[in-house]
Amino acid sequence: MSHRAVLEVIALDVEDAVAAQAGGADRLELVTDMAADGLTPTVAAFAGIRAAVDIPLGVMLRLADGFAAGDVDRLVGVAGELRAAGAEEFVLGFLGADGGVDLDAVERVVGALDGCRWTFHRAIDRAADRDALRKQLYGMPGLDTYLTAGAAMGVEEGLPTLLAEAQRGGEPGYEQTILVGGGLRLEHVAELRSAGIDAFHIGGAARPGGWGGSVSAGAVGEWRGVLGRE
């Protein structure tokens, strides 16, 4: 494949961000509280990381564990504060109790993003109907990526779904980049790339010491090497 694959790394703080960029990450997903699978970082945390690195930052908009939107007014307010601090890319995704996309919550939050690019995250892997979710979000301003493992349990289980969705690129609801993450391992990369997928997201894989430790530039560099540097 002629073009460089994108490598996104989860960063919790400045130390993570600097190490990830040093290892060759193309972009970062900024979160806090991985015990809750990643919540919105503070504006101060965003600002510190933005000052420390020069690669794109996707900022999580999620206030509580789970995929319900919760306090949408607060989400809209937080999104506005982050925009005012210079955030330009976001990560979000909300489901209703029926497992369908919470379109009202998504529309309200996206409305606060001023047209910024955003990723619909792994809520898609918990959706009752992935195809219906994509169709409902079709045409949503700024939506350029789906972060997905293909299945709630992770890439190992979701691989057939990811490969099938990659073949639908360009269909309504399938124009967005597929960013693969969630139990992603180096041995998955060759099959995914051969299917035309060229965006990859790692969290724990960048941390040899687990979530209690920081991102390792060396671990990120190993992924960069496998994905290619050109």
Buried (B, 14 or more C-beta within 10 A) or exposed (E): EEEEBBBBBBBBBBEBBBBBBBBBBBBBBBBBBBEEBBBBBEBEBBBBBBEBBEBBBBBBBBBEEEBBBBEBEEBBEBBEBBBEBEBBBBBBBBBBEEBBBBBEBBEBBBEBBEEBBBBBBBBBBBBEEBEBBBBBBBEBEBBBBBBBBBBEEBBBBBBEBBBEBBEBBEEEBBBBBBBBBBBBEBEBBEEBBEBEBBBBBBBBBBBEEEEEEBBBBEBBBBBBEBBBEE
